[in-house]
Amino acid sequence: MTFGIFIFYFILFFIFFITSRKKGEKINYKTIIIIPAILAFFLFLLSVVKIYFIYKILLVIISFILILLTYWHWGDEIMKWFKK
């Protein structure tokens, strides 16, 4: 059951990333596979770990802030990695 949650979210994000690209744009498989897998794993952890709802919201907010700060600092290197 728990692995099914991960697969469900992975397929959902995979479809979202496939359909959100522009027509004729080259498919970057790193973006199409890695980012949905990370997001699906994060939502999988939130659904499996038995903690109070408010702590899940705080975890999402703190994670978003950390990702945003990381992108501001390492944004150019991250974009170069995804362009390869």
N, C-alpha and C positions, 0 to 999 in steps of 0.2 A: 504494500500500500504506500509506504513512504517513498519508494523509488518511483512509483507511478505519479506522485505529486511532482517530483523533479522532471519527469518526462513530459507531463502535461504543460508545465510552465516553459520548458525548453522549446517544445513545439509551438506554443503560443508566441513566444518571443522570436523564434526562428521565422515564423510566418510574418510577423510584424516587420522584422528587418528586411526580409525579402521583398515585401510589397512596398516598403517605404523608399526604396531607391528609385532614381530617375530612370526613365526609359532609355535603353541603349547604354547605360552606364556599366562599366566593367565591374564584375562581381569580385569583391575582396573577401576571400574565404576566411581570413582571420577575423574580420568584423562579423561575418555571418555566423560563425561557429562559436568564437570565444566569448563575445559579449552576451549573447543569449544564454550561454552556459553559466556564466558568472551570475547574471541576473536570476536565472532559474535556481541556482544553488542558494543564493541569498534568500529568495522567497521560500524555498524548501526549508531552510533553517528556521525562518520565522514561523512556518506552519508546524514544524515538528517540535521545536523547543517549547516546553510548557512554561511560559512566563506570562506575567500580566500584560494586558494589551497596551497600557501606557508605556511600558518598558520597550515594547516592540516599536512603538512610534518614536521614542527617543533614540533607539538604535538606528532607525532609518534616517532620522535627522542628522545624527552624528556622523553616520556613514556618508551621507550626502555632502556634508561640510568637508570631511576629509578628502573625498574624491574631488571636490571643487578646488580645494587648496592644492592638492597634488597636480591637478590639471593646470592651475595658474603657474605653478613652479616648473613643471616638466612638460608643459603643453607642446612645445616644439618637438621635443624628442618623442613624445607619444604619437604625434601626427606623422613624424618620419617613419616610425615603426609600422603604423597602419598603412602608409603609402607604399611600402615595399611589396 
